[in-house]
Amino acid sequence: MTTELRPQPRPQPRPGIMEIAAYVPGKSHAPDGVEKVHKLSSNENPLGPSPRAVEAAKAAAEKLALYPDGPATRLREAIASVHGLNVANIMAFNGSDEAIALLTRTYVGEGDEGIYCEHGFLAYPIYIRAAGAVPVVAKETDERADVDAILAAVTPRTRIVFLANPNNPTGTYLPFEEVRRLHAGLPGNVLLVVDAAYAEFVRRNDYEAGVALVAGADNVVMTRTFSKVYGLGGARIGWIYAPAAIVEVLERVRDPFNVNAVAIEAGIAAMLDRDHVERSAAHNETWLRWTAGELEKLGLRVTPSVGNFILIHFPDDGRHTAAAADAYLAARGYLLRRVAGYGFPNALRMTVGTGEANRGVVAALSEFLKS
């Protein structure tokens, strides 16, 4: 006698989860046979982290049996001392991604709406959908966030608005007065999240990362990261500056010990090494200008950037496409970022790298365009 095996039920995700397209990071590996690789796909600091941060991380690794300080008090104090902020309004996270995800889960629910810009960070709609809400796209103008378009997208169901300033992958930004105008047009129950991951690279007199806006509002949060100018992408550290009421809410729902001990110590040392930060920003300023100028001399359009990356647009001639350029560069050890998912099917994003890497990309693209 045989027993019929019936399919067993299995756990199912909430409705809408399987509609989410998983986030795909930049390439990390070149084709086989390529000896030297320049990874210019993830906007990492080509100078690396501060040597002080590396030493601090090594020392912390000797005590891995111990739990970290849950509130990351010393890290928050270091951030407060450098930026002149109230430590009580600062929270530390496992990367700014964790902060953005937690803000969304906490303030957005089923049937709500969240707004992000047309070419904004692809994680924004992921977090909105994961909360059971509806992502709403606000069109950009000249590859820059459009305040009027964002405000026009607001409905009674809107609960959160994401503004990456500067934006990735375009490198464009909104002057502070425009950000202030955006905030003034939002209802008080809508949370404005100003994602200032690239703030340290900006050299514009009309730019402000969001501190001033948070200081005078109840519905604004500024997010920051250690992954870019501080060169600690592998450590995963981020932080926010937020009104006291929002900090109180997030403290109730954040994961215990969400920032690991090695990251805390590396972050403190990195934050306090202002010479390394300035060297990194100065390197970027020099090579951003040089690389953009050389690419334009090749006949390629470059979106004006204030970050540590360049958006390169390729001709619509059917031959010198972004896909073909990507393959050509990768075969020579230069890894750039495809950005079709951001609405740029014929463009590549290039991180500003070392002088060797920047010159190499320009030379390789010169040969590619002649082929």
C-alpha positions in Angstrom: 0.0 0.0 0.0 1.4 3.4 -1.0 0.8 6.7 0.6 0.2 9.6 -1.7 2.6 12.5 -1.0 0.8 15.8 -1.0 2.5 19.1 -1.6 3.0 20.8 1.8 2.1 24.4 2.2 5.0 26.8 2.7 5.2 30.3 4.3 4.2 33.0 1.9 5.4 36.7 1.9 3.0 39.5 2.4 1.2 40.6 -0.8 3.3 42.9 -2.8 6.7 41.6 -1.6 7.4 39.6 -4.7 6.7 42.7 -6.9 9.8 44.3 -5.5 12.9 44.2 -7.8 15.9 43.3 -5.6 18.6 46.0 -5.4 21.6 45.2 -7.6 24.9 46.8 -6.5 27.8 47.9 -8.7 30.1 45.3 -10.2 33.0 44.1 -8.1 34.8 41.7 -10.5 36.4 42.1 -13.9 36.4 39.4 -16.6 38.8 36.5 -16.2 42.3 37.4 -17.2 42.3 41.0 -16.2 45.2 41.6 -13.9 44.6 45.0 -12.4 41.1 46.2 -11.5 40.0 49.8 -10.8 36.6 49.5 -9.1 34.7 52.7 -10.0 31.2 51.4 -9.6 30.3 52.1 -5.9 31.4 55.7 -5.2 34.0 54.5 -2.7 36.8 56.7 -1.5 39.9 56.1 -3.7 42.2 57.2 -0.8 40.6 54.6 1.5 39.8 55.2 5.1 41.8 57.2 7.6 44.8 55.2 8.9 43.5 56.1 12.3 40.2 54.4 11.6 42.1 51.3 10.5 44.1 51.2 13.7 41.0 51.7 15.8 39.2 48.9 14.0 42.2 46.6 14.6 42.2 47.4 18.3 38.4 46.9 18.6 38.7 43.5 16.9 40.7 42.3 20.0 37.4 42.5 22.0 34.9 40.9 19.7 33.5 38.8 22.5 31.9 41.9 24.0 28.7 43.5 22.9 29.0 47.1 21.6 27.6 50.1 23.3 23.9 49.9 22.3 23.4 53.7 21.8 26.9 54.2 20.3 27.3 57.1 22.7 30.9 57.9 21.9 30.3 57.8 18.2 27.4 60.1 18.5 29.5 62.4 20.7 32.2 62.5 18.1 29.7 63.4 15.4 28.1 66.1 17.6 31.5 67.7 18.4 32.5 67.9 14.7 29.2 69.2 13.4 28.2 71.3 16.4 25.0 69.3 17.0 23.0 68.2 20.0 24.0 64.7 20.7 20.5 63.8 21.8 19.2 64.4 18.3 21.7 62.0 16.7 21.2 58.3 16.2 23.7 55.8 14.7 22.8 53.0 12.3 24.1 50.0 10.4 24.6 52.2 7.4 22.2 55.1 6.4 20.3 52.4 4.5 19.1 50.9 7.9 18.0 54.4 9.0 16.0 55.0 5.8 14.4 51.6 6.0 13.5 52.0 9.7 12.0 55.5 9.1 9.9 54.0 6.3 8.7 51.0 8.3 7.9 53.3 11.3 6.0 56.1 9.5 4.5 54.4 6.4 1.9 51.7 6.4 -0.5 49.8 4.2 -2.2 51.9 1.6 0.0 55.0 2.2 2.2 56.6 -0.4 5.8 57.6 -0.4 7.3 60.0 -3.0 10.8 59.9 -4.5 12.4 61.6 -7.5 12.5 60.1 -11.0 16.3 59.3 -10.9 16.5 58.8 -7.1 18.1 56.0 -5.1 16.5 52.6 -6.0 16.3 51.6 -2.4 13.5 54.2 -1.8 10.8 52.4 -3.7 12.0 49.1 -2.2 11.4 50.3 1.3 8.1 51.9 0.4 6.8 48.7 -1.1 8.1 46.6 1.7 6.0 48.7 4.1 2.9 47.9 2.0 2.7 51.4 0.6 2.7 52.8 -2.9 5.8 54.4 -4.4 5.0 57.6 -6.3 7.6 59.1 -8.7 8.0 62.8 -9.1 9.5 63.8 -12.5 12.8 65.7 -12.6 13.7 68.7 -14.7 17.1 68.6 -16.4 18.1 65.6 -14.3 17.5 67.5 -11.1 14.8 67.2 -8.4 11.8 69.5 -9.2 10.1 70.9 -6.1 6.9 71.8 -7.9 6.6 68.2 -9.3 7.2 66.7 -5.8 4.6 69.0 -4.3 2.1 68.2 -7.1 2.5 64.5 -6.3 1.4 64.9 -2.6 -2.0 63.5 -1.8 -3.8 62.9 1.5 -2.2 59.4 1.5 1.4 60.8 1.3 3.4 60.0 4.4 7.0 60.3 3.4 9.1 62.2 0.8 12.7 61.2 0.0 15.1 63.8 -1.4 18.7 62.7 -2.1 20.7 65.9 -2.0 23.1 65.6 -3.9 21.4 62.9 -5.9 22.9 59.6 -7.0 23.5 58.8 -9.9 23.1 62.3 -11.4 25.2 64.3 -9.0 22.8 67.2 -9.2 21.6 69.1 -6.1 18.9 71.5 -4.9 20.0 74.8 -3.3 19.0 75.2 0.3 16.3 77.7 -0.5 14.6 75.2 -2.8 14.8 72.5 -0.1 13.2 75.0 2.3 10.5 75.7 -0.2 9.8 72.0 -0.6 9.5 71.6 3.2 7.2 74.6 3.5 4.8 73.1 0.9 4.5 69.8 2.7 1.7 69.0 5.2 3.0 68.7 8.8 2.2 64.9 8.9 4.5 64.2 6.0 8.1 63.2 6.8 10.8 64.8 4.7 13.9 62.6 4.6 16.9 64.6 3.3 19.5 62.0 2.2 22.8 63.8 2.3 25.2 60.9 1.8 27.5 63.0 -0.4 27.3 66.3 1.5 31.1 66.4 2.3 32.0 66.6 -1.3 29.8 69.6 -2.2 31.6 72.9 -2.8 28.7 75.3 -3.4 27.8 78.3 -1.4 24.0 77.7 -1.8 24.1 74.2 -0.4 23.2 73.0 3.1 23.0 69.4 4.1 19.8 69.7 6.1 20.9 70.5 9.6 19.3 73.9 9.6 16.0 72.5 8.4 15.9 69.8 11.0 16.7 72.3 13.8 13.6 74.3 13.1 11.1 71.6 12.1 9.2 68.6 13.5 9.0 66.6 10.3 12.5 66.5 8.8 15.3 64.0 9.2 18.7 64.3 7.7 20.6 61.0 6.9 24.4 60.8 6.6 26.9 58.0 5.9 30.5 57.0 6.6 30.6 55.0 3.4 31.7 57.8 1.0 34.2 60.5 2.1 35.2 58.5 5.2 36.0 55.4 3.2 34.2 53.0 5.6 31.7 51.3 3.2 32.7 47.9 4.5 32.1 48.9 8.1 28.4 49.9 7.5 27.9 53.1 9.6 25.3 55.8 9.1 23.7 58.4 11.3 20.7 60.7 11.4 20.0 64.1 12.8 16.3 64.3 13.8 13.8 66.1 16.0 13.6 64.7 19.5 10.1 63.3 19.0 11.3 61.2 16.0 14.4 60.0 17.9 12.1 58.9 20.7 10.0 56.9 18.3 13.0 55.3 16.5 14.6 54.3 19.8 11.6 52.1 20.5 11.9 50.1 17.3 15.6 50.0 16.3 17.5 46.8 16.6 19.5 46.3 19.8 23.2 46.8 19.2 22.6 47.8 15.6 26.1 49.2 15.1 28.9 46.8 15.7 31.9 47.5 18.0 34.5 47.6 15.2 32.4 50.1 13.2 31.9 52.3 16.2 35.6 52.7 16.9 36.5 53.1 13.3 33.8 55.7 12.9 35.0 57.7 15.9 38.5 57.8 14.5 37.4 58.6 11.0 35.1 61.4 12.1 37.8 63.0 14.2 40.5 62.8 11.5 39.5 66.0 9.7 42.8 66.2 7.7 41.9 62.9 6.0 38.4 64.2 5.2 39.8 67.4 3.7 42.4 65.5 1.6 39.6 63.2 0.3 37.4 66.1 -0.6 40.2 68.1 -2.2 41.3 65.0 -4.3 37.7 64.7 -5.5 37.3 68.3 -6.3 40.5 68.3 -8.5 39.8 65.0 -10.3 36.0 65.6 -10.7 36.7 68.7 -12.7 39.5 67.2 -14.7 37.7 64.0 -15.6 34.5 65.7 -16.5 36.4 68.1 -18.7 38.3 65.4 -20.5 35.2 63.3 -21.1 33.5 66.3 -22.6 36.5 66.8 -24.9 35.8 63.4 -26.3 32.3 64.5 -27.2 30.5 62.8 -24.4 27.8 64.6 -22.4 28.4 64.7 -18.6 25.7 65.7 -16.1 27.2 68.4 -13.9 28.0 66.7 -10.6 28.8 68.0 -7.1 29.4 64.4 -5.7 32.2 62.0 -6.1 30.9 60.5 -9.3 30.1 61.4 -12.9 27.2 60.4 -15.0 28.5 59.8 -18.6 26.0 59.8 -21.5 26.8 57.9 -24.7 25.8 58.7 -28.3 22.7 57.1 -29.8 24.6 55.8 -32.8 23.9 52.1 -32.2 27.6 51.3 -31.8 29.1 53.3 -29.0 26.5 52.5 -26.5 26.8 52.4 -22.7 26.5 48.7 -22.8 29.4 48.4 -25.3 31.5 50.9 -23.4 30.9 49.0 -20.2 32.1 45.8 -21.7 35.1 47.5 -23.3 36.2 49.2 -20.0 35.6 46.0 -17.9 37.9 44.1 -20.2 40.6 46.6 -19.4 40.0 46.5 -15.7 37.8 49.6 -15.3 34.5 48.8 -13.6 31.8 51.4 -13.9 28.1 51.3 -13.0 25.3 50.6 -15.4 22.3 52.8 -14.5 19.5 51.6 -16.8 17.4 50.9 -13.6 17.7 54.6 -12.8 16.2 55.7 -16.1 19.5 56.1 -18.0 19.8 53.1 -20.4 22.6 54.7 -22.4 24.8 56.1 -19.6 27.4 54.9 -17.1 28.2 56.3 -13.7 31.9 56.6 -12.9 33.3 57.1 -9.4 36.1 59.6 -9.2 39.1 57.3 -8.6 42.8 57.6 -8.3 44.7 59.7 -10.8 45.8 56.5 -12.6 42.2 55.2 -12.8 40.7 58.5 -14.0 43.4 58.9 -16.7 42.9 55.2 -17.7 39.2 55.5 -18.2 39.6 58.6 -20.3 42.2 57.0 -22.5 40.2 53.8 -22.8 37.0 55.7 -23.8 39.0 57.7 -26.3 40.1 54.5 -28.0 36.5 53.0 -27.7 35.0 56.0 -29.5 37.4 55.6 -32.3 36.7 51.9 -32.8 
